[in-house]
Amino acid sequence: MLIAITAPGQFTAVSSDEPEVGRGYFLEDADEGTNRQGKAWHALVSEYYKSGCSSYSAKCFGDFRNFIKRDLGAGFECFVYAIIENGKPVIKDAPAFGDIPESVRRDPDLKRLVRGRLKSFSDYTKRERMASIDRIIAEMDQNGVRTKKYYEIIEGLNRKEPA
């Protein structure tokens, strides 16, 4: 169901289905990432892990999810690194890997201390969510995921949301 707010406390149904009187609804901005996308993403990641069809060397589901977010998702939101200032170690943030001082990137000991902070799926833009979902589906297809649950998720995604 899609509605447009026309004035405070007033709306009009944009899609053919209208809200039912007496039923509660959660309202979310149609221009942002949707709950439906979040549920689909998490279901796909979970099913991919359960299928055993991936080649990621994850020790547990949490590791697997992080590999997927790094490789198929939006990646890192920032980087954390250590640098020596005035003889003392200092932890700093960098928005991108290239923003880390070259002296840290070239020093093998300091480079081992660089860590990326993965972007949370809830912070993805709608475009990042759609691209991430497309990428995981393509990889799952390529790696032969053929479970009943996978096809149920795909079928749910193919149901048209009102425009």
C-alpha positions as CSV (number, residue, x, y, z in Angstrom):
1,M,0.0,0.0,0.0
2,L,1.3,3.4,-0.9
3,I,-0.3,6.6,0.5
4,A,0.6,10.3,0.0
5,I,0.2,12.7,3.0
6,T,-1.8,15.7,1.7
7,A,-2.1,17.7,4.9
8,P,-1.6,17.2,8.6
9,G,-3.7,14.2,9.6
10,Q,-4.9,13.7,6.0
11,F,-3.8,11.3,3.2
12,T,-4.8,9.9,-0.1
13,A,-4.3,6.3,-1.3
14,V,-1.9,6.3,-4.2
15,S,-2.2,2.6,-4.8
16,S,-5.5,0.7,-5.4
17,D,-5.5,-0.9,-1.9
18,E,-6.6,1.4,1.0
19,P,-5.8,1.1,4.7
20,E,-8.4,-0.8,6.7
21,V,-10.3,1.1,9.4
22,G,-9.2,0.1,12.9
23,R,-6.0,-1.6,11.8
24,G,-2.5,-0.2,12.8
25,Y,0.2,0.6,10.2
26,F,3.8,1.6,10.5
27,L,4.6,4.6,8.3
28,E,8.0,4.8,6.5
29,D,9.3,7.2,3.9
30,A,8.9,5.6,0.4
31,D,12.1,7.4,-0.8
32,E,14.3,5.7,1.8
33,G,15.3,2.1,2.2
34,T,12.3,0.0,3.1
35,N,11.7,-2.6,5.8
36,R,10.9,-5.0,3.0
37,Q,14.4,-4.5,1.5
38,G,15.9,-5.1,5.0
39,K,14.0,-8.3,5.5
40,A,14.9,-9.5,2.1
41,W,18.6,-8.7,2.5
42,H,18.8,-10.5,5.8
43,A,16.9,-13.5,4.6
44,L,19.1,-13.8,1.5
45,V,22.3,-13.6,3.6
46,S,21.0,-16.2,6.0
47,E,19.9,-18.5,3.3
48,Y,23.2,-18.1,1.4
49,Y,25.1,-19.1,4.6
50,K,22.8,-22.1,5.3
51,S,23.1,-23.3,1.7
52,G,26.9,-23.9,2.0
53,C,27.3,-22.8,-1.6
54,S,29.6,-19.9,-1.0
55,S,33.4,-19.9,-1.0
56,Y,33.8,-17.5,1.9
57,S,36.1,-18.8,4.6
58,A,33.8,-17.7,7.5
59,K,34.0,-19.4,10.8
60,C,30.5,-18.4,11.8
61,F,27.4,-16.5,10.5
62,G,28.6,-13.2,11.9
63,D,31.9,-13.5,9.9
64,F,30.0,-14.6,6.8
65,R,27.6,-11.6,7.1
66,N,30.6,-9.2,7.3
67,F,32.2,-10.8,4.3
68,I,29.0,-10.3,2.3
69,K,28.6,-6.7,3.5
70,R,32.2,-5.9,2.6
71,D,32.1,-7.6,-0.9
72,L,28.5,-7.3,-2.0
73,G,27.2,-4.5,0.2
74,A,28.1,-0.9,0.6
75,G,31.4,-1.8,2.2
76,F,33.2,0.3,4.8
77,E,31.7,3.6,6.2
78,C,35.2,4.6,7.5
79,F,38.6,3.3,8.6
80,V,40.3,3.3,12.0
81,Y,44.1,3.4,12.2
82,A,46.9,3.9,14.8
83,I,49.6,6.4,14.4
84,I,52.5,7.5,16.6
85,E,52.3,11.1,17.7
86,N,54.9,12.6,20.1
87,G,56.1,9.1,20.9
88,K,52.6,7.8,21.9
89,P,50.1,5.7,19.9
90,V,46.9,7.6,18.8
91,I,43.8,6.1,17.3
92,K,42.3,8.1,14.4
93,D,39.4,7.8,11.9
94,A,39.6,8.2,8.2
95,P,36.5,8.4,5.9
96,A,38.3,6.5,3.1
97,F,41.4,4.2,3.0
98,G,43.2,6.8,0.8
99,D,42.7,9.3,3.7
100,I,45.0,7.3,5.9
101,P,48.5,8.8,5.9
102,E,50.8,7.1,3.4
103,S,53.3,6.5,6.2
104,V,50.8,4.2,7.9
105,R,49.7,2.5,4.7
106,R,53.3,1.7,3.8
107,D,54.5,0.6,7.3
108,P,53.8,-3.2,7.5
109,D,53.4,-3.0,11.3
110,L,51.1,0.0,11.3
111,K,49.1,-1.3,8.3
112,R,48.2,-4.4,10.3
113,L,46.4,-2.1,12.8
114,V,44.1,-0.5,10.1
115,R,40.5,-1.6,10.5
116,G,37.5,-0.8,8.4
117,R,34.1,-0.2,10.0
118,L,31.4,-1.8,7.9
119,K,28.4,0.3,7.1
120,S,25.2,-1.0,8.8
121,F,22.5,-2.2,6.4
122,S,20.0,0.0,8.2
123,D,22.2,3.0,7.2
124,Y,22.3,2.1,3.5
125,T,20.5,4.4,1.0
126,K,17.7,2.9,-1.0
127,R,20.0,2.7,-4.0
128,E,22.7,0.9,-2.0
129,R,20.1,-1.5,-0.7
130,M,18.8,-2.3,-4.2
131,A,22.4,-2.8,-5.6
132,S,23.4,-5.0,-2.7
133,I,20.3,-7.2,-3.1
134,D,20.9,-7.5,-6.8
135,R,24.6,-8.4,-6.2
136,I,23.8,-11.1,-3.6
137,I,21.1,-12.6,-5.8
138,A,23.5,-12.7,-8.8
139,E,26.2,-14.4,-6.7
140,M,23.8,-16.9,-5.2
141,D,22.6,-17.8,-8.7
142,Q,26.1,-18.2,-9.9
143,N,27.1,-20.4,-7.0
144,G,24.1,-22.7,-7.4
145,V,21.9,-21.8,-4.5
146,R,18.7,-23.8,-5.3
147,T,16.8,-24.1,-2.0
148,K,13.1,-23.8,-1.5
149,K,13.6,-20.9,0.9
150,Y,15.7,-19.0,-1.7
151,Y,13.0,-19.3,-4.3
152,E,10.4,-18.1,-1.7
153,I,12.5,-15.0,-1.0
154,I,12.9,-14.3,-4.8
155,E,9.1,-14.8,-5.3
156,G,8.4,-12.3,-2.5
157,L,10.8,-9.8,-4.1
158,N,9.1,-10.2,-7.5
159,R,5.7,-9.2,-6.0
160,K,5.1,-5.7,-7.1
161,E,4.8,-3.0,-4.5
162,P,2.4,-0.3,-5.4
163,A,4.1,2.5,-7.4
